[in-house]
Amino acid sequence: MTEFAARLERVAQNPEVFKSFGRGVERETLRYHQDGHLATTPHPSELGSAYANSWITTDFSESLLEFITPVSSSISTLTAQLEDIHHFTQTKLGEEKMWPLSMPCYVGSEDDINLAQYGSSNSGKMKTLYREGLKHRYGSLMQIISGVHFNFSFPDSFWQQLYGEQSEEQRQHSKSEAYFGLIRNYYRFGWLIPYFFGASPALCGSFIQGRETKLPFESIGGTLYLPHATSLRLSDLGYTNSAQSALKIGFNSLDEYLEGLNKAIRTPSPEFAEIGVKVGEEYRQLNSNVLQIENELYAPIRPKRVAEAGEKPSEALARGGVEYIEVRSLDVNPYSAIGINEDQVRFLDLFLTWSALTESEPMDHCEQACWRENWNKVIVEGRRYGLELQIGCKGEILTLQDWAKRVFVELTQIAEKMDAVNGGEEYQAVCYKLLSWIDHPEQTISGQLLEDTKRFGGLGKVGCEIGKEYRQQHLGHRYRVYSESEMEQEVERSRIAQSEAEATDKQSFDDFLQEYFAYLKA
């Protein structure tokens, strides 16, 4: 029996393991007008305070909504929560709609992209200033690309089956080690996610105005596309930062990761110093370091822990170890009104479980460069049948199809165990469906979307058509988890929370920032 098979048998002995995964979703979407242009209106006041609403906030800009679900162990509850949040939001948008694609709708000028506002409290102003820094560093267009983040954790029963009785300190260490093993395997094989679920093979021509690219784009009207691309959102044109690859943050242990992250936060950047931090009375960024704060690190997956009041993400990790992981490589699924469907969640259950149970050797910077190259190949030309990938600097080279089928042998074994516990054959059905996509790239989401883009005559036309359909779907939805009164109560609670934060702030913003970043000088 292989080590993977032995571990799978151990965890499967407790049926509760496969019923108790913790899952949460953060879905981004742009508000837009029927003509496909970006909405330039402020965040709707009827949705409450973006600073404090637990379910409905904004990301980079006033027009970029972000919906957040609490942690749930039920897939149907998770999707129902998202449906309820979408419904409530759409009832407050008037004629505006929610853009159903990852790549933005038509943007006439970067000046149309208004930074998200969070009120006059120091913490609220800091959130906006952080976005001001992103605008100066990378431009606003990159920041309004939408994605779906999937938060995932294993239950205590999973760790109990794997490791047996341990002290609290031992368990904390074991969990962090296992999550970093998962992260390394995600880097090695996570290109499966953009292959299957990438949904940005094309972009509006306005998106790259004034930007240089060596990609051999073809065009449909004002839409640019690559014939075999899967996720341009994850390419150098999208929501990534190739300069950060020089940071060489390691994933072999929590200590190694935190050391690399803290170094990046403390390292001055000559390039960003030219922007200036405070010019006259105007702040342009939080600081001129390589990363302003930890959230600026672009990564397809992150180790996370819920922070306590006043605690920074890295401090939370150092205090208690890894609690869950955040998958960040999902494009918005245009064929789901909520941007993600249950089959995708089931695949992530399978893949993340496999990544945790499969042997995961340490990863040096050479291998990091190899996986980055594999991801880039899949992102730009993943649907070219027979695309060759290399695993490890001296590893064997196989086609994407061969590598994927190797992984699916074991994913199917996990699916059988999960179905036996949960009843039905839904996990196995996901495996069989995606196995067919391996040999038929046109069936992937990016393949379907590119075909629709050609059929409709452009990406904007596809987005407007789908968005119009989803608007009616959201408006016609009936609450399944929440209620109208609960949503309105959260709106009011968020307004009060923002007002209280603003009323209790006595410190100047300059002093607030100096105190917040005092640790950089330590």
ChimeraX attribute file (.defattr): number of C-alpha atoms within 10 A of each C-alpha:
attribute: neighborCount
match mode: 1-to-1
recipient: residues
	/A:1	6
	/A:2	9
	/A:3	11
	/A:4	16
	/A:5	14
	/A:6	13
	/A:7	16
	/A:8	22
	/A:9	15
	/A:10	15
	/A:11	21
	/A:12	19
	/A:13	12
	/A:14	15
	/A:15	16
	/A:16	16
	/A:17	20
	/A:18	23
	/A:19	14
	/A:20	17
	/A:21	21
	/A:22	18
	/A:23	23
	/A:24	21
	/A:25	25
	/A:26	20
	/A:27	23
	/A:28	29
	/A:29	28
	/A:30	28
	/A:31	23
	/A:32	25
	/A:33	18
	/A:34	17
	/A:35	11
	/A:36	22
	/A:37	18
	/A:38	23
	/A:39	24
	/A:40	16
	/A:41	14
	/A:42	13
	/A:43	22
	/A:44	15
	/A:45	11
	/A:46	14
	/A:47	24
	/A:48	23
	/A:49	27
	/A:50	27
	/A:51	22
	/A:52	21
	/A:53	22
	/A:54	16
	/A:55	19
	/A:56	27
	/A:57	22
	/A:58	23
	/A:59	23
	/A:60	25
	/A:61	22
	/A:62	23
	/A:63	26
	/A:64	27
	/A:65	24
	/A:66	21
	/A:67	23
	/A:68	20
	/A:69	21
	/A:70	14
	/A:71	16
	/A:72	18
	/A:73	17
	/A:74	14
	/A:75	18
	/A:76	11
	/A:77	15
	/A:78	20
	/A:79	23
	/A:80	19
	/A:81	24
	/A:82	24
	/A:83	22
	/A:84	22
	/A:85	23
	/A:86	22
	/A:87	22
	/A:88	23
	/A:89	22
	/A:90	22
	/A:91	16
	/A:92	13
	/A:93	17
	/A:94	9
	/A:95	11
	/A:96	20
	/A:97	25
	/A:98	29
	/A:99	32
	/A:100	29
	/A:101	30
	/A:102	29
	/A:103	32
	/A:104	27
	/A:105	29
	/A:106	21
	/A:107	18
	/A:108	12
	/A:109	12
	/A:110	12
	/A:111	11
	/A:112	16
	/A:113	23
	/A:114	17
	/A:115	23
	/A:116	26
	/A:117	23
	/A:118	21
	/A:119	19
	/A:120	16
	/A:121	22
	/A:122	20
	/A:123	19
	/A:124	19
	/A:125	15
	/A:126	20
	/A:127	20
	/A:128	21
	/A:129	19
	/A:130	21
	/A:131	23
	/A:132	20
	/A:133	22
	/A:134	21
	/A:135	20
	/A:136	14
	/A:137	15
	/A:138	13
	/A:139	13
	/A:140	22
	/A:141	21
	/A:142	22
	/A:143	20
	/A:144	24
	/A:145	23
	/A:146	27
	/A:147	26
	/A:148	23
	/A:149	22
	/A:150	20
	/A:151	22
	/A:152	23
	/A:153	23
	/A:154	22
	/A:155	16
	/A:156	14
	/A:157	18
	/A:158	22
	/A:159	18
	/A:160	16
	/A:161	18
	/A:162	16
	/A:163	15
	/A:164	10
	/A:165	11
	/A:166	12
	/A:167	8
	/A:168	9
	/A:169	10
	/A:170	11
	/A:171	18
	/A:172	16
	/A:173	17
	/A:174	18
	/A:175	19
	/A:176	20
	/A:177	19
	/A:178	19
	/A:179	28
	/A:180	26
	/A:181	23
	/A:182	25
	/A:183	26
	/A:184	25
	/A:185	23
	/A:186	23
	/A:187	22
	/A:188	23
	/A:189	19
	/A:190	22
	/A:191	25
	/A:192	20
	/A:193	22
	/A:194	27
	/A:195	26
	/A:196	24
	/A:197	22
	/A:198	30
	/A:199	30
	/A:200	31
	/A:201	27
	/A:202	27
	/A:203	26
	/A:204	22
	/A:205	17
	/A:206	17
	/A:207	22
	/A:208	14
	/A:209	9
	/A:210	7
	/A:211	7
	/A:212	8
	/A:213	10
	/A:214	5
	/A:215	10
	/A:216	9
	/A:217	13
	/A:218	12
	/A:219	16
	/A:220	17
	/A:221	12
	/A:222	14
	/A:223	21
	/A:224	21
	/A:225	24
	/A:226	19
	/A:227	19
	/A:228	20
	/A:229	27
	/A:230	34
	/A:231	31
	/A:232	25
	/A:233	27
	/A:234	26
	/A:235	20
	/A:236	14
	/A:237	18
	/A:238	19
	/A:239	22
	/A:240	19
	/A:241	17
	/A:242	11
	/A:243	9
	/A:244	16
	/A:245	15
	/A:246	8
	/A:247	14
	/A:248	16
	/A:249	20
	/A:250	21
	/A:251	25
	/A:252	18
	/A:253	17
	/A:254	20
	/A:255	14
	/A:256	12
	/A:257	18
	/A:258	18
	/A:259	14
	/A:260	15
	/A:261	20
	/A:262	16
	/A:263	17
	/A:264	22
	/A:265	19
	/A:266	20
	/A:267	15
	/A:268	16
	/A:269	14
	/A:270	11
	/A:271	12
	/A:272	19
	/A:273	14
	/A:274	9
	/A:275	16
	/A:276	18
	/A:277	16
	/A:278	12
	/A:279	9
	/A:280	7
	/A:281	6
	/A:282	9
	/A:283	16
	/A:284	21
	/A:285	25
	/A:286	23
	/A:287	24
	/A:288	23
	/A:289	20
	/A:290	22
	/A:291	23
	/A:292	22
	/A:293	19
	/A:294	14
	/A:295	11
	/A:296	15
	/A:297	18
	/A:298	15
	/A:299	18
	/A:300	18
	/A:301	19
	/A:302	19
	/A:303	23
	/A:304	20
	/A:305	20
	/A:306	14
	/A:307	15
	/A:308	10
	/A:309	6
	/A:310	8
	/A:311	12
	/A:312	15
	/A:313	18
	/A:314	20
	/A:315	15
	/A:316	17
	/A:317	21
	/A:318	14
	/A:319	13
	/A:320	15
	/A:321	24
	/A:322	25
	/A:323	18
	/A:324	20
	/A:325	22
	/A:326	22
	/A:327	22
	/A:328	18
	/A:329	23
	/A:330	26
	/A:331	31
	/A:332	28
	/A:333	24
	/A:334	24
	/A:335	17
	/A:336	13
	/A:337	21
	/A:338	27
	/A:339	24
	/A:340	24
	/A:341	15
	/A:342	15
	/A:343	17
	/A:344	16
	/A:345	19
	/A:346	20
	/A:347	19
	/A:348	16
	/A:349	24
	/A:350	23
	/A:351	25
	/A:352	24
	/A:353	19
	/A:354	22
	/A:355	27
	/A:356	23
	/A:357	21
	/A:358	19
	/A:359	16
	/A:360	18
	/A:361	10
	/A:362	14
	/A:363	17
	/A:364	15
	/A:365	15
	/A:366	13
	/A:367	19
	/A:368	22
	/A:369	15
	/A:370	20
	/A:371	24
	/A:372	15
	/A:373	15
	/A:374	23
	/A:375	25
	/A:376	19
	/A:377	20
	/A:378	26
	/A:379	25
	/A:380	21
	/A:381	19
	/A:382	28
	/A:383	27
	/A:384	16
	/A:385	16
	/A:386	13
	/A:387	16
	/A:388	17
	/A:389	22
	/A:390	19
	/A:391	18
	/A:392	17
	/A:393	14
	/A:394	10
	/A:395	11
	/A:396	9
	/A:397	13
	/A:398	15
	/A:399	13
	/A:400	24
	/A:401	19
	/A:402	17
	/A:403	18
	/A:404	18
	/A:405	14
	/A:406	10
	/A:407	15
	/A:408	20
	/A:409	12
	/A:410	18
	/A:411	22
	/A:412	19
	/A:413	16
	/A:414	24
	/A:415	24
	/A:416	16
	/A:417	20
	/A:418	24
	/A:419	16
	/A:420	15
	/A:421	16
	/A:422	14
	/A:423	10
	/A:424	12
	/A:425	13
	/A:426	17
	/A:427	25
	/A:428	22
	/A:429	16
	/A:430	19
	/A:431	21
	/A:432	13
	/A:433	12
	/A:434	19
	/A:435	18
	/A:436	12
	/A:437	18
	/A:438	22
	/A:439	17
	/A:440	14
	/A:441	21
	/A:442	18
	/A:443	17
	/A:444	21
	/A:445	25
	/A:446	29
	/A:447	25
	/A:448	16
	/A:449	25
	/A:450	25
	/A:451	14
	/A:452	15
	/A:453	21
	/A:454	16
	/A:455	13
	/A:456	15
	/A:457	16
	/A:458	22
	/A:459	33
	/A:460	24
	/A:461	18
	/A:462	21
	/A:463	24
	/A:464	23
	/A:465	15
	/A:466	19
	/A:467	23
	/A:468	16
	/A:469	13
	/A:470	23
	/A:471	21
	/A:472	13
	/A:473	15
	/A:474	20
	/A:475	14
	/A:476	11
	/A:477	13
	/A:478	15
	/A:479	15
	/A:480	13
	/A:481	15
	/A:482	15
	/A:483	14
	/A:484	12
	/A:485	9
	/A:486	11
	/A:487	20
	/A:488	15
	/A:489	13
	/A:490	19
	/A:491	22
	/A:492	16
	/A:493	17
	/A:494	21
	/A:495	19
	/A:496	15
	/A:497	15
	/A:498	21
	/A:499	16
	/A:500	12
	/A:501	17
	/A:502	16
	/A:503	11
	/A:504	9
	/A:505	14
	/A:506	10
	/A:507	11
	/A:508	11
	/A:509	16
	/A:510	11
	/A:511	10
	/A:512	16
	/A:513	16
	/A:514	12
	/A:515	10
	/A:516	13
	/A:517	15
	/A:518	10
	/A:519	9
	/A:520	13
	/A:521	6
	/A:522	6
